Amino acid sequence: MKSEKLSPRQLAVAVMTGGLSTAAAAAGRADWRWLLLAAVLGTAVGWLLLRRVGGRPLSPALRILYGIWAVLLLADVLGRTAGRIQQAGGSEGSIGWLLTLLAAPLVWMGWGKAAAFFRAVEIFWLAVLVMAAAILLLGVPRMEWRWVLEPVGDWKSSLLAGALIMSTGLFVLPILYEAEPRQREDRRGLVWLGTLGLVCAVLAALTAGLLSPVVAAQLDEPFFAAAGLLGDSARLEGLVSALWLLPDLTLAGLLAHSWGKRRWPALAVVIAVGLAWIGAVDALPKAALPLGCLVLAILTAALPPGRNK
């Protein structure tokens, strides 16, 4: 019988894989240089929070705040993913049925043991690694390097995009105390987090180098449009968009499981689907989600953690 204990490595892999979902959304919108800075700052903050929290649970009040923000981020992921699939398929109308299809495996995984989900993520990671490597190998030779050096957006929005990507690591803190004894795993987890920031900057540079910042700013999903150029066909764009469901579902599952054990993750998914259906997150300012994550990081560092039972 497989252990139901989580391992720090599984949590780190989930952060790396799930963070690529937000990275794809930011590519073409954020400047890769500011994303690199966000990667350095985010890794430093991760080190600070790991030292602060250790293997202890968060305080009850902080867990509630994490739960509220996790479900908003989950609604954003589901809405963004459903919209992308709808656009790739060329269909119009309500995305309700797409949200239902995306939510079904998440509810099923949220209803069971968390360990099963995180073991599956380790398999997802290998597929995502192969896919990302193929995109880079095909894309780098085709890049226009003068476009890479052109500025993309403004520095504030780029830094906030980087903060949102690196904040993926925040949502392992509510369940980190359930993991096996970490020993020296904290250092490896920070390496995974720093690598996530580096890969995000590379994807942003690749998108700018393939499309140019001017063209990327006019597209809804510039990263996937850039991927379509690699095969000289829109079919590759649709294929990459479909395969990128692995990071999307990983991020959604990680956010849901930050609600804890038993049936709480499934409830988080159901609430998030409702919020995505009515477009609640779209009504918020774009800066709200990353700023909320920054507030959570500050509160985590300021408030004392709880005690182990």
C-alpha positions, -999 to +999 in steps of 0.1 A: +000+000+000+014+034-010+020+059+017-005+087+021+021+110+034+031+140+012+067+145+004+084+180+001+096+170-034+060+163-045+049+198-033+079+214-050+071+196-083+035+208-081+047+244-076+070+241-106+044+225-129+014+246-118+034+278-120+039+273-157+001+278-162+005+314-150+037+318-168+021+310-202-006+337-195+021+362-187+044+355-217+040+382-242+025+406-216+054+409-192+091+418-198+114+389-192+140+411-174+115+421-147+104+385-145+140+376-137+140+401-109+107+388-096+123+353-096+152+364-075+129+383-050+104+355-049+130+329-041+143+351-013+108+355+001+103+318-001+134+312+019+122+336+046+087+321+048+101+285+050+122+296+080+093+314+095+067+286+091+089+256+093+069+224+097+041+240+117+006+247+106-006+283+098-028+301+124-065+295+119-072+331+108-044+330+082-057+297+069-091+313+063-074+341+043-054+316+023-086+297+015-104+328+003-076+339-020-070+303-032-105+300-044-103+333-062-071+323-080-087+289-087-117+307-104-092+327-124-073+296-136-105+278-145-120+308-164-088+315-182-083+278-192-119+274-204-117+306-224-085+294-241-100+261-250-131+277-264-110+301-285-088+272-298-119+253-308-135+283-326-167+279-306-188+307-291-214+310-263-213+300-227-182+284-212-203+267-185-199+232-200-162+237-203-159+248-167-179+217-157-155+194-177-125+210-161-139+208-127-149+171-129-114+156-124-106+182-098-136+174-077-128+137-081-092+142-070-103+166-042-127+140-029-099+115-024-065+115-008-042+144-014-012+120-018-028+105-050-030+139-066+006+149-058+019+115-071+000+121-103+017+156-106+051+139-106+040+121-138+025+153-153+058+170-147+077+147-170+053+153-198+054+191-193+093+189-192+094+172-226+069+197-240+087+228-227+120+214-240+106+208-274+092+243-276+125+258-267+145+237-291+122+246-320+118+282-310+152+295-300+167+292-335+138+312-350+139+340-325+145+376-337+169+388-310+163+425-315+127+419-305+138+402-273+156+435-263+126+456-269+106+466-237+073+447-231+046+465-211+056+486-181+077+475-152+049+476-126+027+451-145+057+429-153+067+427-117+032+420-106+029+392-132+062+378-118+048+381-083+017+361-092+038+334-108+061+330-078+032+331-054+023+296-065+047+285-038+027+302-012-001+277-014+019+248-002+024+265+032-011+255+045-003+218+039+035+218+043+032+206+079+015+174+066+046+164+046+072+139+057+101+153+078+119+176+055+155+172+066+173+191+038+144+193+014+138+231+019+169+239-001+158+217-030+123+233-029+138+267-033+158+254-063+125+243-079+109+277-071+139+296-085+139+274-116+102+282-121+110+319-122+139+314-146+117+293-170+090+319-169+115+346-180+127+323-208+092+317-221+085+354-220+117+361-240+108+334-265+073+348-271+087+383-276+114+370-299+090+350-321+061+375-323+076+409-314+062+428-284+039+449-307+022+419-322+021+400-289+002+429-273-026+426-298-032+388-293-053+371-266-029+342-260+005+353-274+024+324-260+003+298-278+002+319-309+041+319-308+040+281-304+018+279-336+046+295-355+070+267-347+051+243-368+039+268-394+004+257-386-024+266-363-027+229-354+005+231-333-010+261-314-041+240-306-020+210-296+002+230-272-029+247-258-044+213-251-013+198-236-009+229-214-040+216-196-015+196-174+000+228-158-035+243-156-050+214-138-019+211-116-022+247-104-060+243-099-055+211-079-027+227-058-049+257-049-079+234-041-058+211-018-045+242+001-080+240+017-069+209+036-081+173+039-113+154+036-139+170+012-127+206+015-107+206-018-138+194-037-159+222-021-132+248-031-135+236-068-173+239-067-172+274-053-145+284-078-166+271-108-195+293-096-173+324-094-157+317-128-192+312-143-204+346-132-171+363-140-165+375-105-127+376-109-130+395-141-147+423-121-115+427-100-087+450-110-058+431-128-034+440-100-057+426-073-047+389-075-009+395-072-013+422-046-034+399-025-007+373-027+019+398-015-004+407+014-006+370+023+032+367+022+035+397+045+009+383+070+026+349+069+059+365+079+044+387+105+019+364+123+033+336+144+025+301+131+003+276+150+015+247+170+017+210+160-007+187+177 
